[in-house]
């Protein structure tokens, strides 16, 4: 009888206990992996509202940017507005000279050379007004120089660039 009990105990250990013990360890390992994955997913979920807010802000910025880059050259209107602003600010001897267009697949740019004379405050006000234009204007170079008499009047030479979109570029959106 004792041999039968020992045989049953050994059979139980080898055929029941050890396989179930191994399965329990495997399940615990799988559970640990799932807990780690769940923690990582929760961390990503917590960041989602911030990312959505950033996406909305970027869409707003892109929308504003696209609105400030007109379809087609229409640089004549810009040049007239520029001359009008210079007159309003009391700048004199101004020359506005558009340069050679630079074309790319997405945007085209037109450099514009500007020269004028005036007091420093007038030139500062001119650049303030330039910032408020509806069209994107990038100031690339500014040089201020005084004459030999050191009067309060300075000569400004500047190069700005204006941009426009072509019909082909908008069709790709």
C-alpha positions as CSV (number, residue, x, y, z in Angstrom):
1,X,0.0,0.0,0.0
2,X,2.8,2.4,0.8
3,X,4.3,1.7,-2.6
4,X,1.0,2.6,-4.3
5,X,0.8,5.9,-2.2
6,X,4.4,6.8,-3.2
7,X,3.6,6.0,-6.9
8,X,0.5,8.1,-6.8
9,X,2.4,11.0,-5.1
10,X,5.2,10.8,-7.7
11,X,2.6,10.6,-10.5
12,X,0.8,13.6,-9.1
13,X,4.0,15.6,-8.8
14,X,5.2,14.8,-12.3
15,X,1.9,14.8,-14.2
16,X,-0.1,17.5,-12.3
17,X,1.9,19.7,-10.0
18,X,5.0,20.4,-12.2
19,X,3.0,21.1,-15.5
20,X,0.5,23.3,-13.6
21,X,3.4,25.1,-11.8
22,X,5.1,25.7,-15.1
23,X,1.9,27.0,-16.6
24,X,1.4,29.3,-13.6
25,X,4.9,30.7,-14.0
26,X,4.3,31.3,-17.7
27,X,1.0,33.1,-17.0
28,X,2.7,35.2,-14.3
29,X,5.4,36.2,-16.9
30,X,2.7,37.0,-19.5
31,X,0.8,39.0,-16.9
32,X,3.9,41.0,-16.1
33,X,4.4,41.8,-19.8
34,X,0.8,42.9,-20.1
35,X,1.0,45.1,-17.0
36,X,4.1,46.8,-18.5
37,X,2.4,47.3,-21.8
38,X,-0.7,48.7,-20.1
39,X,1.4,51.2,-18.1
40,X,3.1,52.3,-21.3
41,X,-0.3,52.7,-23.1
42,X,-1.6,54.7,-20.1
43,X,1.4,57.0,-20.3
44,X,0.7,57.6,-24.0
45,X,-3.0,58.2,-23.4
46,X,-2.1,60.9,-20.8
47,X,0.0,62.7,-23.5
48,X,-2.7,62.6,-26.1
49,X,-4.6,65.7,-25.0
50,X,-1.4,67.7,-25.1
51,X,-0.6,66.4,-28.6
52,X,-4.1,67.2,-29.8
53,X,-3.8,70.7,-28.5
54,X,-0.4,71.1,-30.2
55,X,-1.8,69.8,-33.5
56,X,-4.7,72.3,-33.4
57,X,-2.3,75.1,-32.7
58,X,-0.1,74.1,-35.6
59,X,-3.1,73.8,-37.9
60,X,-4.1,77.3,-36.9
61,X,-0.6,78.6,-37.5
62,X,-0.5,76.9,-40.9
63,X,-3.9,78.3,-41.8
64,X,-2.7,81.8,-40.9
65,X,0.5,81.3,-42.8
66,X,-1.3,80.0,-46.0
67,X,-3.7,83.0,-45.7
68,X,-0.7,85.4,-45.7
69,X,0.8,83.9,-48.9
70,X,-1.4,84.8,-51.8
71,X,-2.2,82.7,-54.8
72,X,-0.4,84.3,-57.7
73,X,2.2,87.1,-57.8
74,X,0.0,90.2,-57.1
75,X,3.2,91.9,-56.1
76,X,2.1,95.2,-57.7
77,X,-0.4,95.7,-54.9
78,X,2.3,95.0,-52.3
79,X,4.6,97.5,-53.9
80,X,1.9,100.2,-53.9
81,X,1.1,99.4,-50.2
82,X,4.8,99.7,-49.5
83,X,5.1,103.1,-51.2
84,X,2.1,104.3,-49.4
85,X,3.4,103.2,-46.0
86,X,6.7,105.0,-46.7
87,X,4.9,108.2,-47.6
88,X,2.8,108.0,-44.5
89,X,5.9,107.6,-42.3
90,X,7.5,110.7,-43.9
91,X,10.3,108.8,-45.6
92,X,11.9,110.6,-48.6
93,X,13.9,109.7,-51.7
94,X,12.5,106.2,-51.6
95,X,13.2,103.7,-54.3
96,X,11.5,100.3,-54.5
97,X,13.0,97.8,-56.9
98,X,11.7,94.2,-57.4
99,X,14.3,91.6,-58.2
100,X,14.3,88.4,-60.2
101,X,11.8,85.8,-59.0
102,X,12.9,82.7,-57.3
103,X,10.7,79.7,-58.1
104,X,10.5,76.4,-56.2
105,X,8.0,73.6,-56.3
106,X,6.0,74.9,-53.4
107,X,6.6,78.7,-53.1
108,X,7.8,81.4,-55.3
109,X,9.7,84.5,-53.9
110,X,10.3,87.9,-55.2
111,X,13.2,89.9,-53.6
112,X,12.5,93.6,-53.3
113,X,15.3,96.2,-52.7
114,X,14.2,99.3,-50.8
115,X,16.1,102.5,-50.3
116,X,15.0,105.6,-48.5
117,X,16.0,108.5,-46.2
118,X,14.5,109.6,-43.0
119,X,14.8,109.8,-39.2
120,X,15.6,106.6,-37.3
121,X,12.1,106.7,-35.7
122,X,10.5,106.9,-39.1
123,X,12.4,103.9,-40.3
124,X,11.5,102.0,-37.2
125,X,7.8,102.9,-37.7
126,X,8.1,101.7,-41.3
127,X,9.3,98.3,-40.2
128,X,6.5,98.1,-37.6
129,X,4.0,98.8,-40.4
130,X,5.8,96.1,-42.5
131,X,5.1,93.6,-39.8
132,X,1.4,94.2,-39.9
133,X,1.1,93.6,-43.7
134,X,-1.4,90.9,-44.5
135,X,1.3,89.3,-46.8
136,X,4.3,87.4,-45.4
137,X,7.3,89.7,-45.8
138,X,10.8,88.4,-44.8
139,X,13.4,91.1,-44.1
140,X,16.7,89.7,-45.3
141,X,19.1,92.6,-45.0
142,X,19.1,96.1,-43.6
143,X,21.8,98.7,-43.7
144,X,21.6,102.2,-42.1
145,X,24.1,104.8,-42.9
146,X,24.6,108.4,-42.0
147,X,26.2,111.2,-44.1
148,X,29.4,113.0,-43.3
149,X,27.5,115.8,-41.6
150,X,26.1,113.4,-39.0
151,X,22.6,114.8,-39.3
152,X,19.6,113.0,-37.8
153,X,18.7,111.7,-41.2
154,X,19.9,108.3,-42.2
155,X,19.8,106.3,-45.4
156,X,18.3,102.9,-45.2
157,X,19.0,100.1,-47.7
158,X,17.0,96.9,-47.2
159,X,16.2,93.7,-49.0
160,X,12.9,92.0,-48.3
161,X,11.3,89.0,-49.9
162,X,7.7,88.4,-50.6
163,X,6.2,85.0,-51.4
164,X,3.3,83.7,-53.4
165,X,1.8,80.3,-54.2
166,X,1.3,79.0,-57.7
167,X,-1.8,77.3,-59.1
168,X,0.1,74.0,-59.3
169,X,1.1,74.1,-55.6
170,X,-2.5,74.5,-54.4
171,X,-3.8,71.7,-56.6
172,X,-1.5,69.3,-54.8
173,X,-3.2,69.9,-51.4
